[in-house]
Amino acid sequence: NAPTQDYNLQISGAKEAFNYFIGAGYNYTESPYINNNIRRYSITSNLDGRLSKYFTTGLNLRTSYSKSYDNQGWGGGRGDLDALAGIAPWQPIYDPNGPGGYAPSMALSWTPDFVANKLWGPATNMNPYGIMWNNDQDYLLLRSMGTGYLQFEPLPGLRFKGTISADWYANLRRSFSGMYDAYFNITPSDPLALAADGVDDTKGSYGERQVRNFNLVKEFAVMYTKSFGNHNFDFIFNAMDQSYRVDYTDASTEYLTNAGKDYRGVGGPQEYINGFTGYDKGALQGYMGRVSYNYNSKYYLDATVRRDGTSKFAKETRWGTFPSFSAAWRISAESFMQNLTWLNDLKVRVGWGQLGNQETQAFPYLSKINRNAKYSLGSTAALGNPEGIMNIGFYFPDFPNKDLKWETTTTSNFALDGVLFGGLDITIEYYHKFTDGILQETPIAPSVGSFNNPVINIAQVKNTGLEIALNYRGNIGDLQYSVFGNLTTNHNEVVKMYDHIPMGGESGRIEEGYPINYLWGYKMGGIFQDDQEVANYQSKVTDIIASNQHPGDIWFKDLRGAPDETHRFYTPGADSTLNEYDRVYLGSTLPGFFYGFGINLAYKGFDVSANFQGVGDIQQINGPKWHLTGMQSNGLNQLTDVLDRWTPTNKSTKMPRAAATDPGANTRFSDRWVENASYLRFAYLELGYTIPKKFFDMIKVAQGLRIYVGGSNLFTITKWTGLDPENEYYPIPRVLNFGLKATF
């Protein structure tokens, strides 16, 4: 269990022509993991007021400071819980003679009794407690944000407003790995690691990374509202200028001789020191004009044009124009609808519009120069340097593209909004989004000499779907209630890529005609039950991945063949060879639909809120299952599922045999590791009671008090066999909370 504390104090009021608000907060959250927590302090203030008959102004400020410890990441990229579960059960945790009182890790070899020795190397089984004791990583973040505005209203309905916003933060990350880390971790062959002869040659490591960011946004807007009888107009013009700069400083050493927090620093022999500094900067400018019209709140028209420019593109292409239009008709206001007493409101909406995206690397249209290249020239063997003198050189790592321009997303929608029976709100909307000119890295021939692939506007992606939202409000005597629900469907499809070439790997492939980042691998056919089945399969299919198949191994389907003159990437149909061309679509990692529903109740001071949410039509890789049922690890622990593995006396199973080094390639990526990740989660429940105001009128201490208890992530309904279908490696915790909200 990991407690969380959250305290907030808010003061608000008004004096003459000004309103003010001041708030302060403190939050402390612990993690279930050792030496993992975060503390956050924040101060917020808002001030709004009228300077004169024509001028109003406002200022919003927020400053926060947080310090967090994050000692995760020792799981080799698999996640802490996954790695914990895989630790060999005979791996000792504590040793009074070991560093810090923890036992060194154990290296195992494939022997009948798994003889363990105090060694180091790739086959070592880690001791996570020892690692956490010997490592720490903390983050210090200071952030200040502010927004101020001045508004001038010379005539009724005409306003001029200037706004300036600033966002500044500084982030410091300090990472420390102690001198004894090699005793506890899976350590590759490293001259700084514990030597095989047991001599302690280890040195600690330490690094600091600082990031400083400043973002400034200036806006000026003109707004005018005017009505002529039943004709209502709104005009808006907005100009925006944004600039930002991010500075990076990174320094580290692998030769730390003093682990004390007050003595850590980047030093030691030069060959063990790494560091760099750099920065990124950019600017955006934009202009927006909008005209809105409605006739008697019955017919609506809206037209908007944006003109945006970015420093990321060359002068010839850095500006983009993005129009949008919409119209609506309130049918319920027509005379022929007045007899429908059950229909309170009905409106039809249609829209079409475009938006741009310019997110890509900085200055992709320029030939940037990298001065980190080194080359050897001459020989200075007499000085102990037979390789020659290392000289600093320069090279061009990128292939510039002056033709880059904005990505454009075109959205069309059709919707119905209605209110029925005096309390049922309904919205049904169909949408179609088409993104063209997506910025994609493009492979080029090595002979070009560019280190990085160029970025071009080439890819296209389509999204279509339906959104439905329902909300019903009512009361039964003193009981007030509202019930709500929503459903969103989405169909994602990659329409076009550079030269139609697929990209990505098994856990996330991008290919025309499929959703983005779909799962791509082999399809299981079954398990060999005897030698005859193995022989029959091998007489028809040559599996070039499996080195030696036996009864109990999985056989995989031969579905495709190598490319030919008419098929560029693969040939449909079996070709009697099982190889990389037989990998196929195994499922989408994007949900096909999202949904949620809930209820709110209030009765004589008591209130209840409940919220459920879920997703469907989604598949994910069960990574822990892959690692903990593969039965190929060097003595690592496995899930109890492997007790049902195939044996000559247990053939009715979906779990293959156990075999050292996996000669049948049963652990290759296939639908064996893919599961349905759909779920329904009881997301939140809160029960509260507000003490009647008349009680405080008597005691004169406060104006109000609400007491509440709640919980989040209370239970999940799913077919997923792991810990959490949303995040398998770091599951969402169940949180129980108790709170008081007092008004003075």
C-alpha positions in Angstrom: 0.0 0.0 0.0 1.2 3.5 -0.8 -0.6 6.5 0.9 -1.3 9.8 -0.9 -1.8 13.1 0.9 -3.4 16.1 -0.8 -4.1 19.5 0.9 -5.5 22.6 -0.7 -6.3 26.0 0.8 -8.3 28.5 -1.3 -9.2 32.1 -0.5 -11.5 34.2 -2.7 -13.4 37.4 -2.4 -14.1 40.8 -3.9 -13.1 44.4 -3.0 -14.6 47.3 -4.9 -14.1 46.6 -8.6 -11.7 43.7 -8.2 -12.2 39.9 -7.6 -9.3 37.9 -6.2 -8.4 34.3 -5.6 -5.4 32.7 -3.8 -4.8 29.0 -3.5 -2.0 26.9 -2.1 -1.6 23.1 -2.4 0.6 20.3 -1.2 0.6 16.8 -2.5 2.7 13.8 -1.4 2.4 10.5 -3.2 4.2 7.3 -2.4 4.8 4.5 -4.8 4.5 0.7 -4.0 8.2 0.6 -5.1 11.1 1.2 -2.8 12.5 4.8 -2.8 9.8 6.1 -5.2 7.7 9.2 -4.2 6.9 12.7 -5.3 6.3 15.9 -3.3 4.6 18.9 -5.0 4.0 22.4 -3.7 1.9 24.9 -5.6 0.7 28.5 -5.3 -2.0 30.0 -7.6 -3.4 33.5 -7.7 -6.0 35.2 -9.9 -7.0 38.9 -10.0 -9.6 40.4 -12.2 -11.1 43.8 -12.1 -12.3 47.0 -13.8 -9.9 49.9 -14.1 -12.5 52.3 -15.5 -15.7 52.4 -17.5 -13.8 51.2 -20.6 -10.9 49.1 -19.3 -10.8 45.7 -17.6 -7.7 43.7 -16.7 -6.7 40.4 -15.1 -3.6 38.5 -14.0 -3.3 34.7 -13.4 -0.1 33.3 -11.8 0.9 29.8 -10.9 4.2 28.5 -9.4 4.9 24.9 -8.5 7.9 23.0 -7.2 8.2 19.3 -7.1 10.8 16.8 -6.0 10.4 13.2 -7.0 12.4 10.0 -6.6 12.2 7.5 -9.4 14.2 4.3 -8.7 12.6 2.1 -11.4 14.1 1.0 -14.6 16.2 -2.0 -13.4 13.9 -4.4 -15.3 15.9 -4.3 -18.5 13.0 -2.5 -20.3 10.5 -5.1 -19.2 9.1 -3.2 -16.1 9.7 -3.8 -12.5 6.9 -6.2 -11.7 7.7 -8.4 -14.7 11.4 -8.6 -13.7 10.5 -9.2 -10.0 8.3 -12.1 -10.9 11.1 -13.6 -13.0 13.7 -13.7 -10.2 14.9 -17.2 -9.4 13.4 -18.3 -6.1 16.8 -19.5 -4.8 18.3 -16.0 -5.4 19.2 -14.8 -1.9 18.1 -11.2 -1.1 20.1 -10.5 2.1 23.6 -11.2 3.1 25.2 -9.6 6.2 28.6 -9.8 4.5 27.4 -8.2 1.2 27.3 -4.5 0.3 24.6 -2.8 2.3 23.6 -6.1 3.8 22.3 -7.5 0.4 23.4 -10.6 -1.4 25.3 -10.5 -4.6 23.4 -11.8 -7.7 23.9 -15.3 -8.8 24.9 -16.6 -12.3 23.4 -19.9 -13.4 24.4 -22.4 -16.0 22.4 -25.2 -17.7 23.1 -28.0 -15.3 20.6 -30.4 -13.8 20.9 -28.7 -10.4 21.5 -25.2 -11.6 24.7 -24.8 -9.7 24.9 -21.1 -8.5 28.2 -19.1 -8.2 28.9 -15.6 -7.2 29.7 -14.2 -10.6 28.7 -11.4 -12.9 27.8 -11.3 -16.5 24.8 -11.6 -18.9 23.5 -14.8 -17.2 23.3 -13.1 -13.8 20.0 -13.1 -12.0 19.4 -9.6 -10.5 18.8 -8.7 -6.9 16.3 -5.8 -7.2 16.5 -4.8 -3.5 20.3 -4.6 -3.8 19.9 -2.5 -7.0 17.5 -0.1 -5.4 19.7 0.3 -2.3 22.7 1.1 -4.6 20.9 3.4 -7.0 18.8 6.5 -6.9 17.4 9.0 -9.4 15.6 12.2 -8.5 14.0 15.0 -10.4 13.7 18.7 -9.3 11.2 20.7 -11.2 10.4 24.4 -10.8 7.7 25.9 -13.0 6.1 29.3 -13.2 3.2 30.2 -15.5 1.5 33.5 -15.9 -1.2 35.2 -18.0 -2.2 38.8 -18.1 -4.7 40.7 -20.2 -6.0 44.2 -20.8 -9.3 44.8 -22.5 -10.7 48.0 -23.9 -14.5 48.3 -24.7 -15.1 51.7 -26.3 -18.5 50.8 -27.6 -21.2 48.3 -26.6 -20.3 45.0 -28.2 -16.8 46.1 -29.4 -13.8 44.9 -27.5 -10.1 45.0 -28.0 -8.1 42.5 -25.9 -4.3 42.1 -25.5 -3.0 39.0 -23.8 0.5 37.9 -22.9 1.3 34.4 -21.4 4.7 33.1 -20.2 5.6 29.5 -19.2 9.1 28.9 -17.7 10.4 25.8 -16.1 13.7 24.3 -15.1 14.1 20.5 -14.6 17.2 18.8 -13.0 17.6 15.1 -13.2 20.3 13.5 -11.0 21.1 9.8 -11.6 23.4 7.8 -9.3 24.6 4.2 -9.6 26.8 3.0 -6.7 30.1 1.2 -6.8 28.5 -2.1 -6.0 25.8 -2.1 -8.7 27.6 -4.9 -10.6 27.0 -7.2 -7.6 23.3 -7.0 -8.0 22.5 -6.4 -11.7 22.6 -8.2 -15.0 25.9 -6.6 -16.1 27.4 -6.9 -19.5 31.2 -7.3 -19.9 32.4 -3.9 -18.9 36.0 -3.0 -17.7 34.3 -1.1 -14.9 32.3 -4.0 -13.6 33.2 -6.6 -11.0 36.0 -8.7 -12.6 35.5 -12.4 -13.0 38.3 -13.1 -10.5 36.2 -11.4 -7.8 38.5 -8.3 -7.5 36.4 -5.2 -7.0 37.2 -3.0 -10.0 33.8 -1.3 -10.0 33.4 2.4 -9.9 30.1 4.3 -9.4 28.5 6.5 -12.0 26.8 9.8 -11.7 25.0 12.1 -14.2 23.1 15.4 -14.3 20.7 16.6 -17.0 19.3 20.0 -16.9 16.5 21.3 -19.1 15.4 24.9 -19.1 12.4 26.0 -21.2 10.8 29.4 -21.8 7.6 29.8 -23.9 6.1 33.2 -24.6 2.8 33.8 -26.3 1.4 37.3 -27.3 -2.1 37.7 -28.6 -4.3 40.6 -29.8 -8.0 40.1 -30.5 -10.8 42.3 -31.8 -14.3 41.1 -31.0 -17.6 42.7 -32.1 -21.1 41.6 -31.5 -24.1 43.2 -33.1 -27.8 42.4 -33.6 -30.3 43.8 -36.1 -33.7 42.5 -35.1 -33.5 38.7 -35.4 -30.1 38.9 -37.2 -27.2 38.3 -34.8 -23.6 38.7 -35.8 -20.2 37.9 -34.1 -16.9 39.0 -35.6 -13.5 37.9 -34.2 -10.0 38.7 -35.4 -7.0 37.3 -33.5 -3.3 37.6 -34.0 -0.8 35.4 -32.2 3.0 35.4 -31.8 4.7 32.5 -30.0 8.4 31.9 -29.4 10.1 29.3 -27.3 13.6 28.1 -26.4 14.8 24.9 -24.7 18.3 24.6 -23.4 19.9 21.2 -22.5 22.9 20.4 -20.4 24.0 16.8 -19.8 27.1 15.5 -18.1 28.0 12.1 -16.6 30.9 10.1 -15.4 31.4 6.4 -15.0 34.2 6.8 -12.5 32.7 8.0 -9.3 34.8 7.3 -6.2 32.6 8.8 -3.5 29.0 7.8 -3.2 28.0 10.5 -0.6 25.3 12.7 -1.8 27.2 15.8 -0.8 30.3 14.7 -2.8 28.8 13.5 -6.1 30.0 15.2 -9.1 31.1 14.7 -12.7 34.8 14.0 -12.6 37.5 11.3 -12.9 39.6 10.3 -15.9 38.6 11.9 -19.2 37.8 8.7 -21.0 35.0 8.0 -18.5 33.3 11.5 -18.9 30.5 12.2 -21.3 28.6 15.4 -21.8 26.9 17.7 -24.2 25.0 21.0 -24.4 22.4 22.0 -26.9 19.3 24.0 -27.4 16.2 24.1 -29.6 14.2 27.2 -30.5 11.4 28.1 -32.7 8.5 30.5 -33.4 4.9 30.4 -34.5 2.7 33.2 -35.8 -0.9 33.0 -36.6 -3.9 35.1 -37.7 -7.5 34.0 -37.3 -10.8 35.6 -38.5 -14.2 34.3 -37.7 -17.7 35.4 -38.7 -20.7 33.9 -36.9 -24.3 34.5 -37.8 -27.6 33.2 -36.6 -31.2 34.2 -37.4 -33.5 34.1 -34.4 -31.5 31.3 -32.8 -32.9 29.1 -35.6 -30.4 29.1 -38.4 -26.6 29.3 -37.8 -23.7 29.9 -40.1 -20.0 30.1 -39.1 -16.9 30.7 -41.2 -13.3 30.7 -39.9 -10.0 31.2 -41.7 -6.6 30.6 -40.0 -3.2 31.6 -41.4 -0.3 30.1 -39.5 3.4 30.3 -40.0 6.2 28.3 -38.4 10.0 28.6 -38.2 10.4 24.9 -38.8 9.8 25.2 -42.6 11.6 27.3 -45.2 10.3 30.7 -46.1 8.6 29.5 -49.3 6.4 26.9 -47.4 6.2 28.0 -43.8 2.8 29.6 -44.1 -0.4 27.5 -44.3 -4.1 28.5 -44.7 -6.8 26.5 -42.9 -10.5 27.4 -43.5 -13.5 25.9 -41.8 -17.3 26.2 -42.1 -20.3 25.1 -40.2 -24.0 25.4 -40.3 -26.9 24.4 -38.0 -30.7 24.3 -38.1 -32.8 24.3 -35.0 -35.7 22.3 -36.4 -37.6 22.3 -33.2 -38.1 26.1 -33.6 -40.1 25.6 -36.8 -43.9 26.0 -36.5 -44.5 22.5 -37.8 -42.7 21.0 -34.8 -44.6 22.8 -32.1 -47.2 20.1 -31.5 -44.5 17.6 -30.5 -44.6 18.1 -26.8 -42.1 15.3 -26.1 -39.5 17.1 -28.2 -38.0 20.1 -26.4 -35.1 20.8 -28.7 -33.7 19.4 -32.0 -30.8 20.8 -33.9 -28.9 19.5 -37.0 -25.2 20.4 -37.4 -22.8 20.0 -40.3 -19.2 21.1 -40.5 -16.1 21.0 -42.6 -12.7 22.3 -41.6 -8.9 22.0 -41.8 -6.2 22.2 -39.2 -2.4 22.1 -39.6 0.4 20.3 -37.8 4.1 21.3 -37.9 5.6 19.0 -35.3 8.9 17.7 -36.6 12.6 18.1 -35.9 14.0 21.6 -35.7 15.1 23.3 -38.9 14.7 20.3 -41.2 15.2 22.5 -44.2 18.8 23.4 -43.2 22.1 21.5 -43.6 23.0 21.3 -39.9 26.7 20.6 -39.1 27.9 18.1 -36.5 31.4 18.6 -35.1 31.6 15.4 -33.1 33.2 13.4 -35.9 36.7 12.2 -35.2 39.3 10.8 -37.5 42.9 9.5 -37.0 45.8 11.2 -38.8 49.4 10.1 -38.7 51.1 8.0 -36.1 52.6 8.9 -32.8 53.7 5.5 -31.5 56.6 7.0 -29.7 54.1 8.9 -27.5 52.1 5.8 -26.9 49.4 6.5 -29.5 50.0 4.1 -32.5 46.5 4.9 -33.9 47.5 8.4 -34.6 46.3 11.8 -33.5 42.5 12.1 -33.1 41.2 15.2 -34.9 37.9 16.9 -34.7 36.0 16.8 -37.9 32.6 18.0 -39.2 29.8 16.2 -41.1 26.2 16.8 -42.2 24.0 14.3 -40.3 20.7 15.3 -42.0 19.4 15.5 -45.6 17.6 18.9 -45.7 14.2 19.3 -47.4 13.2 22.9 -48.4 9.8 21.6 -49.7 8.4 20.6 -46.3 5.1 22.1 -45.5 2.2 21.8 -43.0 0.4 18.5 -42.5 -3.3 19.1 -43.1 -6.2 17.4 -41.4 -9.6 17.8 -43.0 -12.5 17.0 -40.8 -16.2 16.6 -41.9 -19.0 16.0 -39.4 -22.7 15.6 -39.3 -24.6 15.8 -35.9 -28.0 15.8 -34.2 -28.5 17.5 -30.8 -31.7 17.0 -29.0 -33.6 17.3 -25.7 -36.4 14.9 -25.2 -39.1 14.5 -22.4 -37.8 17.6 -20.6 -34.6 16.0 -19.4 -33.0 13.7 -21.9 -30.0 15.2 -23.7 -28.9 13.3 -26.8 -26.0 14.0 -29.2 -25.2 11.8 -32.2 -22.3 12.8 -34.4 -20.5 11.2 -37.4 -17.0 12.3 -38.2 -14.5 11.7 -41.0 -10.9 12.9 -40.6 -8.3 12.7 -43.3 -4.7 13.7 -42.7 -2.6 14.4 -45.7 1.1 15.2 -46.1 2.1 13.6 -42.8 5.7 14.2 -42.1 7.5 10.9 -42.5 11.1 9.8 -42.4 12.1 8.4 -45.8 14.8 5.8 -46.3 17.6 6.7 -48.8 20.6 4.9 -50.2 23.7 4.9 -48.0 25.7 6.2 -50.9 24.0 9.6 -50.4 26.2 10.0 -47.3 23.4 11.3 -45.0 23.4 9.9 -41.5 19.7 10.5 -40.9 16.8 9.9 -43.2 15.1 13.0 -44.7 11.6 14.0 -43.7 9.0 14.6 -46.4 5.2 15.2 -46.7 4.0 11.9 -48.0 1.8 9.8 -45.7 -2.0 9.8 -45.4 -4.2 8.5 -42.6 -8.0 8.3 -42.3 -10.2 8.1 -39.2 -13.9 7.7 -39.2 -16.4 7.1 -36.4 -19.5 7.8 -34.5 -19.9 9.7 -31.2 -23.1 9.2 -29.0 -23.7 11.0 -25.7 -26.8 10.6 -23.5 -27.6 12.4 -20.3 -30.9 12.3 -18.3 -31.7 14.6 -15.4 -34.7 14.4 -13.1 -35.9 14.1 -9.5 -38.2 11.9 -7.4 -39.3 14.1 -4.5 -36.1 15.2 -2.7 -34.0 12.8 -4.7 -32.2 14.4 -7.6 -30.4 12.3 -10.1 -28.6 12.3 -13.4 -27.6 9.3 -15.5 -25.2 9.6 -18.4 -23.4 7.5 -21.0 -21.2 7.9 -24.0 -19.9 5.8 -26.9 -17.2 6.7 -29.5 -16.2 4.4 -32.3 -13.1 4.9 -34.4 -11.8 3.2 -37.5 -8.2 4.1 -38.3 -6.5 3.3 -41.6 -3.2 4.1 -43.2 -4.0 5.3 -46.7 -0.6 6.1 -48.1 3.1 5.8 -47.3 6.3 6.6 -49.0 6.7 4.3 -52.0 4.1 2.1 -50.3 6.9 0.7 -48.1 5.7 -0.7 -44.7 7.7 0.3 -41.7 8.0 -0.7 -38.0 8.4 -4.0 -36.3 6.3 -6.8 -34.8 5.0 -4.7 -31.8 4.0 -1.7 -34.0 3.8 -1.9 -37.8 2.6 0.8 -40.2 1.3 -0.4 -43.5 -1.2 0.8 -46.1 -4.7 -0.6 -45.5 -4.1 -1.3 -41.8 -4.5 0.7 -38.6 -1.4 2.5 -37.3 1.0 0.3 -35.1 -0.8 -2.9 -35.6 0.6 -6.2 -34.2 2.4 -8.3 -36.8 3.6 -11.8 -36.3 3.1 -15.5 -36.9 -0.1 -17.5 -36.5 -0.1 -20.6 -34.4 -1.5 -23.8 -35.9 -1.3 -26.2 -33.0 1.1 -28.4 -31.1 2.9 -31.5 -32.4 1.6 -34.5 -30.5 4.0 -37.2 -31.9 6.9 -37.7 -34.2 4.6 -38.6 -37.1 2.9 -35.1 -36.9 6.4 -33.5 -36.9 7.4 -35.6 -40.0 4.2 -34.8 -41.9 4.6 -31.1 -41.2 8.3 -31.0 -42.2 7.5 -32.8 -45.4 5.3 -29.9 -46.4 6.8 -26.9 -44.7 10.4 -25.9 -44.1 10.6 -23.8 -40.9 13.9 -21.9 -41.3 13.5 -20.3 -37.8 13.2 -23.6 -35.8 16.4 -25.5 -35.5 15.0 -28.8 -34.2 11.3 -29.6 -33.8 9.9 -32.3 -31.6 6.6 -33.4 -30.2 5.4 -30.6 -27.8 6.6 -27.8 -30.1 4.2 -25.3 -31.8 3.7 -25.5 -35.5 3.0 -22.3 -37.2 0.9 -21.5 -40.3 2.5 -21.1 -43.8 0.4 -18.2 -45.1 2.6 -16.2 -47.5 5.6 -16.4 -49.7 8.5 -14.4 -50.9 8.0 -11.4 -53.3 7.9 -12.1 -57.0 7.5 -10.1 -60.2 3.9 -9.1 -59.5 4.0 -8.9 -55.7 6.5 -6.5 -54.2 6.5 -7.3 -50.5 5.1 -10.8 -50.2 3.1 -13.4 -52.2 -0.3 -14.4 -50.9 -0.7 -18.1 -50.2 1.5 -20.8 -48.8 4.9 -21.5 -50.4 6.1 -24.4 -48.3 8.6 -22.2 -46.4 8.0 -20.6 -43.0 10.0 -17.4 -42.8 9.7 -13.7 -42.2 7.1 -13.3 -45.0 4.6 -15.4 -43.1 4.1 -12.7 -40.5 0.5 -11.3 -40.7 -1.9 -8.9 -39.0 -2.6 -10.0 -35.4 -4.7 -7.2 -34.1 -5.0 -3.4 -33.7 -3.4 -1.6 -30.7 -5.9 1.2 -31.2 -9.4 0.7 -29.5 -12.2 0.3 -31.9 -14.5 2.0 -29.5 -14.5 3.8 -26.1 -17.4 4.1 -23.8 -18.5 5.3 -20.3 -21.5 5.6 -18.1 -22.4 6.7 -14.6 -24.8 8.2 -12.2 -25.0 11.1 -9.8 -27.4 11.2 -6.9 -28.2 13.9 -4.3 -30.6 13.6 -1.3 -30.9 15.9 1.6 -27.2 16.7 1.9 -26.0 13.2 0.8 -24.4 12.7 -2.6 -23.2 9.8 -4.6 -21.2 9.7 -7.9 -20.2 6.6 -9.8 -18.4 6.4 -13.1 -17.5 3.5 -15.3 -15.3 3.6 -18.4 -13.9 1.1 -20.9 -12.6 0.3 -24.4 -13.2 -2.5 -26.8 -11.9 -4.1 -30.0 -8.3 -3.8 -29.0 -5.4 -6.3 -28.8 -2.1 -5.9 -26.9 1.0 -7.9 -26.3 1.1 -9.6 -22.9 4.8 -8.9 -22.3 5.0 -10.5 -18.8 3.3 -13.7 -20.2 5.9 -13.7 -23.0 8.8 -13.5 -20.5 7.4 -15.6 -17.8 6.0 -18.6 -19.7 8.6 -18.9 -22.5 10.5 -21.5 -20.5 13.8 -20.6 -22.1 15.3 -18.3 -19.5 18.5 -19.4 -17.7 16.9 -20.6 -14.5 14.6 -17.6 -14.1 11.2 -18.1 -12.4 8.1 -18.7 -14.5 4.4 -18.4 -14.0 2.4 -21.4 -12.7 0.9 -21.7 -16.2 4.0 -23.7 -17.2 2.9 -26.5 -14.9 0.4 -27.3 -17.6 3.0 -27.5 -20.3 3.0 -30.3 -22.9 4.4 -33.6 -21.8 3.9 -37.1 -23.3 1.2 -37.6 -20.5 -0.3 -34.1 -20.8 -1.1 -33.5 -24.4 -4.4 -31.7 -24.0 -2.9 -28.3 -23.5 -2.0 -25.0 -25.3 1.3 -24.7 -23.5 4.3 -26.1 -25.5 7.0 -28.3 -24.0 9.9 -27.0 -21.9 13.2 -27.0 -23.8 16.5 -25.4 -23.1 17.4 -22.7 -25.7 14.0 -23.1 -27.4 15.1 -25.2 -30.4 11.5 -25.2 -31.8 11.3 -21.4 -31.7 8.1 -21.5 -29.7 8.8 -18.1 -28.3 8.9 -16.3 -31.7 6.4 -13.4 -31.8 3.0 -14.8 -32.6 -0.6 -14.7 -31.6 0.4 -16.8 -28.6 1.4 -13.5 -26.9 -1.5 -11.4 -28.2 -4.6 -11.0 -26.0 -7.9 -9.2 -26.1 -7.3 -6.0 -24.0 -10.9 -4.8 -23.9 -12.1 -3.9 -20.5 -14.8 -2.3 -18.3 -13.4 -0.5 -15.3 -15.3 0.9 -12.3 -13.3 4.1 -12.5 -14.6 6.1 -9.6 -17.0 6.1 -6.7 -17.5 8.9 -4.2 -19.9 9.2 -1.3 -20.3 12.6 0.4 -22.3 14.5 3.0 -22.7 18.3 3.3 -23.5 19.4 6.8 -26.6 21.7 6.7 -25.9 25.4 6.6 -28.2 26.1 9.6 -25.7 24.2 11.8 -22.9 26.8 11.0 -25.3 29.7 11.4 -25.4 28.6 15.0 -21.8 28.0 15.8 -20.4 30.9 13.6 -17.1 29.0 12.9 -17.4 28.2 9.2 -19.9 28.6 6.3 -19.9 25.0 5.1 -18.3 21.6 5.5 -18.5 18.5 3.2 -17.1 15.1 4.2 -16.5 12.5 1.5 -14.9 9.1 0.9 -14.1 7.7 -2.5 -12.2 5.2 -4.5 -10.8 4.8 -8.0 -10.0 1.8 -10.1 -12.2 -0.3 -7.8 -12.5 -3.3 -10.2 -12.0 -4.3 -13.8 -13.9 -6.7 -16.0 -11.7 -8.1 -18.8 -10.5 -11.2 -20.6 -6.9 -10.0 -20.2 -4.9 -12.6 -18.2 -2.3 -10.1 -16.9 -2.4 -7.4 -14.2 -3.9 -4.5 -16.1 -5.0 -4.3 -19.8 -4.2 -0.5 -19.8 -0.6 -0.7 -18.5 0.7 -4.2 -17.9 4.2 -3.2 -16.6 3.0 -0.5 -14.2 -0.6 -1.3 -13.4 -3.0 1.6 -12.4 -3.2 1.4 -8.6 -6.5 1.2 -6.7 -6.9 4.4 -4.7 -9.1 4.9 -1.6 -9.5 8.5 -0.4 -11.0 10.5 2.5 -11.5 14.2 2.4 -12.9 17.3 4.0 -13.9 20.5 2.2 -14.5 23.5 4.5 -15.7 27.0 3.5 -14.9 29.9 5.8 
